[in-house]
Amino acid sequence: MCEREGMTHLPALTPAYLDIPSEATLSATAPDHPPRFLLLYGSLRDRSYSRLLVEEADRLLRRFGAETRIYDPRGLPQPDDADPAHPKVAELRAASLWSEGHVWCSPERHGAMTGIFKTQIDWLPLESGGVRPTQGRTLAVMQVNAGSQSFNTINQLRVLGRWMRMITIPNQSSVAKAFNEFDDEGRMKPSPYYDRLVDVMEELVKFTLLTRGRADYLVDRYSERKAEDRHPAAASLADAAGEAGAAS
């Protein structure tokens, strides 16, 4: 066996479960509805700066033509302290399934995200009835700070996003001394922080438009196909692409 043949010899591989990525398998038709986003925040205060930042993000997403839902965490029980059929839990899970992308924003408290925010994520299962409520969805992460700028919480949110199998965009927003950044009506003042928020929401929409309709394929894994004894998702996507090409 020559050296080059040895480099491509893969005795540990099971070829039946292998997918060879190609442009054809990524050419699925995008949905015909506007991109859909679920926005989560992490404080129950009457003047919650994470909620105010999420509301500004919501306005921008709708300006970009998206459909949005802001989830109100009031009344959401602690994980394992209620049945998943609880109305607030069911509302959260349904909104995640409806969405194609998420926006997460938490205050930083004791150097970490709040329990209010983490509770929302803990109620979103990795898998439920063969469906993963967050897998393949895009994600933008943000935080608000009472003092100087920090990135502890958004770094934690990135870890959570990876664990929930989401596609987290590169840009992010951390707003220092958030109490100075909103007016009496709760609107964000013009500032570099606001400009960064626009950047983040613009990027989120772009990534969502690129990935929706093919998100399941993007996160489809060889190891799971092998464990579940199923062939690559690429086959069905390739067939769909071929049919679309024949019809055009």
C-alpha positions in Angstrom: 0.0 0.0 0.0 1.4 3.4 -1.0 1.8 6.2 1.6 -1.1 8.2 0.1 -3.5 5.2 0.1 -2.6 4.6 3.8 -3.6 8.1 4.6 -7.1 7.5 3.3 -7.5 4.0 4.7 -10.0 4.3 7.6 -10.5 0.8 9.1 -12.4 2.2 12.1 -15.0 3.9 9.9 -18.4 2.4 9.1 -19.1 3.8 5.6 -22.8 3.2 5.6 -23.3 6.0 8.1 -20.8 8.4 6.6 -22.1 11.6 5.0 -19.9 13.4 2.4 -20.8 17.2 2.7 -21.4 19.0 -0.5 -23.1 22.1 -1.8 -26.0 19.9 -3.1 -26.8 18.6 0.3 -26.9 22.2 1.6 -29.3 23.5 -1.0 -32.5 22.8 0.8 -35.3 25.3 0.2 -35.7 27.8 3.0 -39.1 28.2 4.6 -41.4 30.8 3.1 -42.1 32.6 6.4 -40.0 35.3 8.0 -37.3 34.2 10.4 -38.6 33.4 13.9 -36.9 34.3 17.1 -37.5 33.6 20.8 -36.0 36.1 23.3 -35.2 35.2 26.9 -34.1 37.5 29.7 -33.0 36.9 33.3 -34.6 39.3 35.8 -38.0 39.8 37.4 -37.4 43.4 38.5 -39.9 46.0 37.4 -37.1 47.8 35.7 -35.2 44.9 34.4 -32.3 45.9 32.3 -31.9 42.5 30.7 -35.6 42.8 29.7 -35.1 46.3 28.4 -32.2 45.2 26.3 -34.2 42.2 25.0 -37.0 44.6 24.1 -34.6 46.7 22.1 -33.3 43.6 20.3 -36.9 42.6 19.6 -37.6 46.0 17.9 -34.5 45.6 15.8 -35.4 42.0 14.7 -38.9 43.1 13.8 -37.4 46.0 11.8 -35.4 43.4 9.9 -38.6 41.6 9.0 -38.5 38.8 11.6 -41.3 37.4 13.8 -40.5 37.4 17.5 -41.7 36.2 20.9 -40.4 37.5 24.2 -40.9 34.9 27.0 -42.0 36.2 30.4 -40.3 34.0 33.1 -42.7 35.1 35.8 -44.4 32.1 37.2 -42.0 29.5 35.8 -41.4 26.9 38.4 -38.0 25.5 39.4 -36.8 22.5 37.4 -38.1 19.2 38.8 -40.6 21.1 41.1 -43.4 20.8 38.6 -44.7 18.6 35.8 -43.6 19.5 32.2 -47.2 20.0 31.5 -47.2 23.2 33.7 -48.5 26.0 31.5 -45.4 28.2 31.8 -43.1 25.2 30.9 -45.3 24.2 28.0 -45.3 27.8 26.7 -41.6 28.0 26.8 -41.0 24.7 25.1 -43.6 25.5 22.4 -41.9 28.9 21.7 -38.6 27.2 21.3 -40.0 24.7 18.9 -41.6 27.5 16.9 -38.4 29.5 16.8 -35.5 29.3 14.3 -33.1 31.4 16.5 -32.8 32.6 20.1 -31.6 35.7 21.9 -30.4 35.2 25.4 -29.7 38.0 27.8 -28.9 37.8 31.5 -27.7 40.2 34.2 -24.4 39.2 35.8 -25.0 38.4 39.4 -22.1 37.2 41.6 -20.0 36.8 38.5 -22.5 34.5 36.7 -25.9 34.4 35.0 -28.9 34.6 37.2 -30.9 31.6 38.5 -34.0 33.1 36.7 -32.2 32.7 33.4 -30.7 29.3 34.0 -34.1 27.9 35.1 -35.5 28.7 31.6 -32.7 26.8 29.9 -33.0 23.9 32.4 -36.7 23.5 31.3 -35.6 23.1 27.7 -34.7 19.4 27.3 -31.9 18.2 25.0 -34.4 15.8 23.5 -38.2 15.2 23.9 -40.1 12.6 21.9 -37.3 12.4 19.3 -37.2 16.2 18.9 -34.5 18.5 20.2 -36.1 21.9 21.0 -32.9 23.9 20.5 -30.8 21.9 18.1 -29.6 23.8 15.0 -31.2 27.1 16.0 -29.0 30.2 15.9 -28.2 32.0 19.1 -27.1 35.5 20.1 -25.8 36.1 23.6 -25.9 39.3 25.6 -25.5 40.5 29.2 -26.1 43.6 31.3 -23.9 44.7 34.2 -24.5 46.9 37.2 -20.8 48.0 37.2 -17.9 47.8 34.8 -18.0 45.7 31.7 -17.6 41.9 32.1 -17.9 38.9 29.9 -18.4 36.2 32.5 -22.1 35.7 31.7 -21.9 35.7 27.9 -19.0 33.2 28.1 -21.3 31.0 30.2 -24.2 31.5 27.8 -21.9 30.4 25.0 -21.1 27.2 26.9 -24.8 26.6 27.4 -25.5 27.3 23.7 -23.0 24.7 22.6 -24.4 22.2 25.1 -27.9 22.8 23.7 -26.5 22.2 20.2 -27.1 25.7 18.9 -25.3 27.7 16.3 -24.0 30.7 18.3 -23.0 33.7 16.3 -19.6 35.3 16.7 -20.7 38.7 17.8 -22.1 39.5 21.3 -23.2 42.3 23.5 -22.1 43.3 27.1 -23.6 46.5 28.4 -21.7 48.0 31.4 -23.5 50.3 33.9 -26.8 49.5 32.3 -28.6 51.9 34.5 -27.0 54.7 32.5 -28.0 53.3 29.1 -31.8 53.6 29.2 -34.0 56.6 29.5 -37.1 57.0 31.7 -39.3 55.3 29.1 -37.0 52.3 29.1 -35.6 53.0 25.6 -31.9 52.5 25.0 -30.0 55.7 24.5 -27.7 56.3 21.4 -24.3 54.9 22.3 -21.6 52.5 21.1 -23.5 49.9 23.2 -26.6 50.5 21.1 -24.5 50.3 17.9 -23.2 47.0 19.0 -26.7 45.7 19.7 -27.6 46.6 16.1 -24.5 44.7 14.9 -25.5 41.6 16.9 -29.1 41.5 15.7 -28.1 42.1 12.1 -25.6 39.2 12.3 -28.1 37.0 14.0 -30.6 37.5 11.1 -27.9 36.8 8.5 -26.8 33.6 10.1 -30.4 32.5 10.6 -31.2 33.1 6.9 -28.2 31.1 6.0 -28.9 28.1 8.2 -32.7 27.7 8.5 -34.1 25.0 6.3 -30.8 23.1 6.6 -30.1 23.4 10.3 -31.0 19.7 11.0 -28.5 18.6 8.4 -25.8 20.9 9.8 -26.0 19.3 13.2 -26.6 15.7 12.0 -23.7 13.6 13.4 -22.0 10.4 12.2 -21.8 9.0 15.7 -25.6 9.4 16.3 -26.5 8.0 12.9 -24.4 5.0 13.7 -25.9 4.6 17.2 -29.4 5.0 15.9 -28.8 2.8 12.8 -29.9 5.3 10.3 -28.4 6.5 7.1 -27.2 10.1 6.5 -29.7 12.9 6.3 -27.8 14.0 3.2 -29.6 11.4 1.1 -33.0 12.9 1.7 -31.7 16.5 1.3 -29.9 15.5 -2.0 -33.2 13.9 -3.2 -35.1 17.1 -2.3 -32.5 19.2 -4.1 -32.7 17.0 -7.2 -36.4 17.2 -7.3 -36.3 21.0 -6.9 -33.8 21.2 -9.7 -35.9 19.0 -12.0 -39.0 21.2 -11.3 -37.2 24.5 -12.1 
